[in-house]
Amino acid sequence: MISLLKTQCLAWALILAVVFPFFVQANTPLSPAERAASIDGIVHILNQQYVFPETALKVSALLQQQEQNGALAAITTQEQFADKVGALMRQYSGDGHLNLALIAEQGGVSHRLTETEERKINNFAFEQARILQGNVGYLKLHKFWQAEEAHKVGHAALVFLSHSDHIVIDLRDSGGGSPQLVQYLISHFVPEGTLLWDLLDRNGKSTEQVRSLAVPDSELLKTKPLYILQSDGLVSAGEFFSYTLQQLGRAVVIGETSVGLAHYTGAAQVNDWLFVRIPMYRPINPVTGTNFEGVGVEPNIKVTAEMALYTALRLANKGR
């Protein structure tokens, strides 16, 4: 009888959670004083850390103006604040990397986005490594994970493909992630010590030169014709990968122009419930002297994302 009651209670709890989700998704109240203090905290962080000082000043002034003229008075919860003020920051800066997040929701302060999509979690987002018709090696990647295990999985996949005649890397459904994994994967295709990008701080001072690494069992890959597939949703780390190999003359990029989010992003705590993900460093490509921020990576061969793989296979199998 007790077991039956427990089962019935659990069933009702599940029904209530589905039918009345507001029972478990309560918003946290935010007073006008707390809202104003949070704006001040964001402004301080922007002017101390944002990659472009002039943009930081502009965004700060606009946020303070919005608060002072009462335009933010309708924001009465922490959740609304993170959502609406974060959107304003991106609107004023034109920077898709700039956003606010709740510490409780994210489980702490981190520049890494909480990932929930299965294909971006399973096997560290390496979904496929196979040989297509014509001995074309194909690798499908959904995200650049910041984990040592991701390096091992990526290396194993590329070594498996190294005896194919051509390599296709499919980033059409990929998101951002780790520049360290980008560096490591690129290192399979270029000579050790190749300058990949220079990292500048908000004052334009070089803080690091990122070069390709020594990678075992990668010699065959360094001479294989390489095609990278991208869509108009590709962002950040995925763009780094395609842009760097394209500008080095090492890969042909096929598909659509990507989003254009190039900056290194960190995280800074505003108060005990809020933090800001904020671009802090600007990468500079040694070939172009710039990057893809705001303009995206322009493909060598522009076709729809749906036609990108077909186009790559036609190129790889030309003459067969």
C-alpha positions as a printed NumPy array, in Angstrom:
array([[  0.   ,   0.   ,   0.   ],
       [  2.822,   2.389,   0.893],
       [  4.613,   1.515,  -2.347],
       [  1.431,   2.208,  -4.325],
       [  0.982,   5.612,  -2.651],
       [  4.572,   6.544,  -3.434],
       [  4.061,   5.578,  -7.069],
       [  0.844,   7.615,  -7.318],
       [  2.488,  10.656,  -5.695],
       [  5.406,  10.434,  -8.093],
       [  3.047,  10.203, -11.047],
       [  1.131,  13.303,  -9.888],
       [  4.401,  15.173,  -9.355],
       [  5.464,  14.399, -12.924],
       [  2.06 ,  15.459, -14.285],
       [  2.141,  18.736, -12.361],
       [  5.708,  19.455, -13.561],
       [  4.608,  19.011, -17.182],
       [  1.19 ,  20.667, -17.066],
       [  2.155,  23.451, -14.631],
       [  5.884,  24.084, -15.275],
       [  5.698,  27.424, -13.437],
       [  5.646,  25.46 , -10.172],
       [  9.29 ,  24.501, -10.689],
       [ 10.459,  27.473, -12.74 ],
       [  9.873,  30.34 , -10.331],
       [ 11.54 ,  33.619, -11.225],
       [ 13.742,  35.39 ,  -8.695],
       [ 12.527,  38.923,  -7.837],
       [ 14.827,  41.843,  -8.607],
       [ 14.42 ,  45.232,  -6.923],
       [ 15.062,  48.533,  -8.752],
       [ 18.126,  49.124,  -6.556],
       [ 19.525,  45.659,  -7.396],
       [ 18.863,  46.269, -11.087],
       [ 20.73 ,  49.594, -11.036],
       [ 23.638,  48.067,  -9.097],
       [ 23.861,  45.222, -11.623],
       [ 24.039,  47.71 , -14.502],
       [ 26.874,  49.499, -12.701],
       [ 28.692,  46.195, -12.221],
       [ 28.388,  45.31 , -15.91 ],
       [ 29.621,  48.755, -16.936],
       [ 32.677,  48.374, -14.708],
       [ 33.55 ,  44.989, -16.235],
       [ 33.042,  46.211, -19.8  ],
       [ 35.398,  49.144, -19.291],
       [ 38.019,  46.975, -17.657],
       [ 37.975,  43.9  , -19.875],
       [ 36.05 ,  44.18 , -23.156],
       [ 38.28 ,  43.684, -26.189],
       [ 37.396,  47.041, -27.81 ],
       [ 37.619,  49.936, -25.274],
       [ 35.667,  52.378, -27.462],
       [ 32.83 ,  49.894, -27.91 ],
       [ 32.824,  49.277, -24.155],
       [ 32.332,  52.995, -23.524],
       [ 29.487,  53.164, -26.044],
       [ 27.665,  50.131, -24.652],
       [ 28.162,  51.36 , -21.079],
       [ 26.707,  54.78 , -21.863],
       [ 23.664,  53.296, -23.598],
       [ 22.955,  50.859, -20.76 ],
       [ 23.205,  53.609, -18.156],
       [ 20.96 ,  55.841, -20.253],
       [ 18.359,  53.068, -20.487],
       [ 18.429,  52.608, -16.715],
       [ 18.231,  56.318, -15.964],
       [ 15.308,  57.06 , -18.299],
       [ 13.255,  54.167, -16.927],
       [ 13.393,  51.973, -20.014],
       [ 14.451,  49.   , -17.877],
       [ 11.784,  49.486, -15.19 ],
       [  9.739,  46.547, -16.491],
       [ 12.586,  44.171, -15.604],
       [ 11.571,  42.775, -12.212],
       [ 13.334,  39.373, -12.085],
       [ 16.898,  38.154, -12.409],
       [ 15.903,  35.981, -15.353],
       [ 14.429,  38.925, -17.245],
       [ 17.529,  40.977, -16.515],
       [ 19.935,  38.376, -17.916],
       [ 17.809,  37.911, -21.009],
       [ 16.858,  41.497, -21.864],
       [ 20.014,  43.342, -20.804],
       [ 22.141,  40.669, -22.471],
       [ 20.211,  41.223, -25.696],
       [ 20.762,  44.987, -25.414],
       [ 24.508,  44.455, -24.948],
       [ 24.685,  42.381, -28.125],
       [ 22.543,  44.911, -29.992],
       [ 24.655,  47.903, -28.954],
       [ 28.006,  46.173, -29.53 ],
       [ 27.145,  44.03 , -32.554],
       [ 29.019,  41.245, -30.752],
       [ 27.26 ,  37.871, -30.575],
       [ 29.764,  36.592, -28.005],
       [ 28.715,  39.162, -25.397],
       [ 26.031,  37.845, -23.075],
       [ 24.789,  37.523, -19.496],
       [ 24.129,  34.303, -17.593],
       [ 22.783,  33.302, -14.202],
       [ 25.279,  31.607, -11.904],
       [ 22.674,  29.21 , -10.506],
       [ 21.537,  28.097, -13.979],
       [ 25.083,  27.572, -15.252],
       [ 26.38 ,  25.894, -12.109],
       [ 29.064,  28.54 , -11.636],
       [ 30.937,  31.235, -13.532],
       [ 32.359,  29.929, -16.806],
       [ 32.959,  31.074, -20.375],
       [ 31.749,  27.653, -21.544],
       [ 28.114,  27.339, -22.547],
       [ 26.113,  24.576, -20.897],
       [ 25.531,  21.962, -23.614],
       [ 22.293,  19.967, -23.786],
       [ 22.164,  18.786, -27.407],
       [ 22.991,  15.065, -27.579],
       [ 24.942,  15.131, -30.811],
       [ 27.219,  17.822, -29.32 ],
       [ 27.8  ,  15.737, -26.195],
       [ 28.086,  12.163, -27.434],
       [ 31.653,  11.077, -28.293],
       [ 32.834,  14.674, -27.714],
       [ 30.774,  15.743, -30.756],
       [ 32.706,  13.586, -33.253],
       [ 29.749,  11.915, -34.958],
       [ 31.18 ,  10.215, -38.045],
       [ 34.537,   9.134, -39.441],
       [ 34.096,   7.03 , -42.568],
       [ 35.292,   6.408, -46.091],
       [ 32.999,   7.601, -48.88 ],
       [ 32.953,   6.544, -52.526],
       [ 36.211,   7.285, -54.326],
       [ 38.289,   6.75 , -51.161],
       [ 37.243,  10.109, -49.714],
       [ 37.687,  10.399, -45.963],
       [ 34.75 ,  12.075, -44.217],
       [ 34.688,  13.525, -40.681],
       [ 31.53 ,  15.007, -39.123],
       [ 32.077,  17.282, -36.107],
       [ 29.396,  19.145, -34.122],
       [ 31.486,  21.063, -31.584],
       [ 35.08 ,  21.704, -30.5  ],
       [ 35.131,  20.326, -26.966],
       [ 37.604,  21.676, -24.424],
       [ 38.726,  18.32 , -23.053],
       [ 41.828,  16.164, -23.42 ],
       [ 39.604,  13.239, -24.421],
       [ 38.343,  15.271, -27.396],
       [ 41.946,  15.602, -28.6  ],
       [ 42.348,  11.812, -28.442],
       [ 39.092,  11.109, -30.274],
       [ 39.882,  13.663, -32.993],
       [ 43.388,  12.303, -33.472],
       [ 42.132,   8.712, -33.762],
       [ 39.511,   9.763, -36.319],
       [ 42.012,  11.631, -38.487],
       [ 44.579,   8.828, -38.377],
       [ 41.82 ,   6.439, -39.462],
       [ 41.121,   8.698, -42.478],
       [ 44.774,   9.33 , -43.343],
       [ 44.953,   6.626, -46.019],
       [ 42.123,   8.131, -48.057],
       [ 42.873,  10.216, -51.172],
       [ 40.94 ,  13.303, -50.07 ],
       [ 39.622,  14.558, -46.721],
       [ 36.242,  16.236, -46.145],
       [ 35.554,  17.819, -42.746],
       [ 31.894,  18.629, -42.233],
       [ 31.235,  21.589, -39.912],
       [ 27.815,  22.496, -41.298],
       [ 26.1  ,  21.682, -37.992],
       [ 29.017,  22.652, -35.777],
       [ 29.143,  25.314, -33.107],
       [ 31.947,  26.944, -31.193],
       [ 34.167,  25.621, -28.46 ],
       [ 37.828,  25.275, -27.698],
       [ 40.563,  27.146, -29.614],
       [ 42.985,  24.584, -28.165],
       [ 41.193,  21.76 , -29.991],
       [ 41.157,  23.891, -33.146],
       [ 44.92 ,  24.346, -32.831],
       [ 45.455,  20.622, -32.264],
       [ 43.306,  19.46 , -35.186],
       [ 44.839,  22.004, -37.564],
       [ 48.275,  20.716, -36.545],
       [ 47.499,  17.432, -38.323],
       [ 47.424,  19.26 , -41.663],
       [ 50.302,  21.765, -41.535],
       [ 54.008,  21.604, -40.631],
       [ 54.942,  21.855, -36.972],
       [ 55.582,  25.426, -35.816],
       [ 53.351,  27.095, -38.421],
       [ 52.027,  30.411, -37.086],
       [ 48.235,  30.056, -36.94 ],
       [ 47.205,  33.32 , -35.262],
       [ 48.499,  36.065, -33.018],
       [ 46.49 ,  36.961, -29.925],
       [ 46.103,  40.652, -29.041],
       [ 44.714,  42.19 , -25.85 ],
       [ 42.343,  45.187, -25.663],
       [ 45.317,  47.565, -26.007],
       [ 46.527,  45.904, -29.213],
       [ 49.475,  44.22 , -27.479],
       [ 50.45 ,  40.702, -28.545],
       [ 49.992,  38.25 , -25.68 ],
       [ 50.591,  34.949, -27.469],
       [ 51.535,  33.508, -30.841],
       [ 49.573,  30.324, -31.474],
       [ 51.527,  27.811, -33.57 ],
       [ 50.856,  24.309, -34.831],
       [ 51.972,  21.43 , -32.653],
       [ 53.957,  18.259, -33.224],
       [ 51.41 ,  15.494, -33.835],
       [ 52.43 ,  11.834, -34.283],
       [ 51.175,   9.759, -37.22 ],
       [ 49.995,  12.809, -39.165],
       [ 52.494,  12.989, -42.045],
       [ 50.084,  11.491, -44.586],
       [ 47.451,  14.111, -43.698],
       [ 49.743,  17.052, -44.401],
       [ 49.569,  16.503, -48.155],
       [ 45.982,  15.328, -48.602],
       [ 43.58 ,  17.611, -50.493],
       [ 41.281,  19.02 , -47.813],
       [ 37.722,  20.339, -48.092],
       [ 35.813,  22.006, -45.238],
       [ 32.032,  22.271, -45.365],
       [ 30.28 ,  25.116, -43.551],
       [ 26.848,  26.712, -43.182],
       [ 25.633,  30.191, -42.337],
       [ 25.222,  29.035, -38.72 ],
       [ 28.885,  28.188, -38.142],
       [ 30.387,  30.229, -35.292],
       [ 33.528,  30.863, -33.292],
       [ 35.857,  27.846, -33.009],
       [ 34.418,  26.257, -36.145],
       [ 35.129,  29.473, -38.028],
       [ 38.664,  29.528, -36.644],
       [ 39.265,  26.087, -38.086],
       [ 38.012,  26.826, -41.593],
       [ 39.434,  30.379, -41.777],
       [ 42.932,  29.407, -40.625],
       [ 43.312,  26.456, -42.985],
       [ 41.781,  28.452, -45.835],
       [ 44.169,  31.39 , -45.401],
       [ 47.159,  29.065, -45.152],
       [ 46.149,  27.728, -48.563],
       [ 45.676,  24.317, -47.016],
       [ 41.896,  23.846, -47.457],
       [ 39.059,  24.682, -49.807],
       [ 36.032,  25.967, -47.902],
       [ 32.68 ,  25.049, -49.442],
       [ 29.196,  26.228, -48.474],
       [ 27.797,  29.421, -46.981],
       [ 29.333,  32.463, -45.289],
       [ 29.589,  31.857, -41.537],
       [ 28.343,  34.089, -38.69 ],
       [ 31.533,  35.983, -37.802],
       [ 32.404,  35.517, -34.093],
       [ 36.175,  35.59 , -33.778],
       [ 37.115,  36.844, -30.32 ],
       [ 38.399,  34.817, -27.369],
       [ 35.765,  34.92 , -24.633],
       [ 36.175,  34.818, -20.862],
       [ 33.797,  35.192, -17.919],
       [ 33.566,  37.817, -15.171],
       [ 31.272,  37.757, -12.138],
       [ 28.996,  40.791, -11.707],
       [ 27.465,  39.882,  -8.317],
       [ 26.365,  36.807,  -6.378],
       [ 23.824,  35.737,  -9.036],
       [ 25.03 ,  37.112, -12.394],
       [ 28.076,  36.907, -14.642],
       [ 28.996,  38.194, -18.07 ],
       [ 30.613,  36.227, -20.879],
       [ 32.866,  38.805, -22.444],
       [ 35.271,  38.853, -25.421],
       [ 38.733,  39.717, -24.071],
       [ 41.281,  38.956, -26.805],
       [ 41.437,  39.512, -30.557],
       [ 43.06 ,  36.884, -32.814],
       [ 44.942,  38.112, -35.876],
       [ 45.623,  35.892, -38.865],
       [ 49.25 ,  36.163, -40.089],
       [ 48.19 ,  36.087, -43.743],
       [ 45.313,  38.588, -43.738],
       [ 46.387,  40.737, -40.78 ],
       [ 42.803,  40.62 , -39.51 ],
       [ 40.107,  38.066, -38.667],
       [ 36.513,  37.193, -39.509],
       [ 34.761,  39.137, -36.728],
       [ 31.503,  40.602, -37.977],
       [ 31.993,  39.439, -41.568],
       [ 32.22 ,  35.659, -41.321],
       [ 34.363,  33.216, -43.258],
       [ 33.717,  33.572, -46.975],
       [ 33.807,  30.159, -48.716],
       [ 36.047,  29.512, -51.7  ],
       [ 33.088,  27.844, -53.384],
       [ 29.731,  29.337, -52.427],
       [ 26.83 ,  26.9  , -52.562],
       [ 23.95 ,  26.123, -50.231],
       [ 24.828,  24.086, -47.16 ],
       [ 22.746,  21.236, -48.569],
       [ 24.896,  21.14 , -51.718],
       [ 28.266,  21.446, -49.974],
       [ 29.048,  17.739, -49.55 ],
       [ 27.904,  16.938, -53.089],
       [ 30.166,  19.724, -54.401],
       [ 33.162,  18.478, -52.407],
       [ 32.676,  14.913, -53.661],
       [ 32.443,  16.146, -57.256],
       [ 35.768,  17.957, -56.832],
       [ 37.4  ,  14.988, -55.122],
       [ 36.208,  12.513, -57.747],
       [ 36.806,  14.767, -60.758],
       [ 38.293,  12.728, -63.603],
       [ 37.227,   9.381, -62.171]])
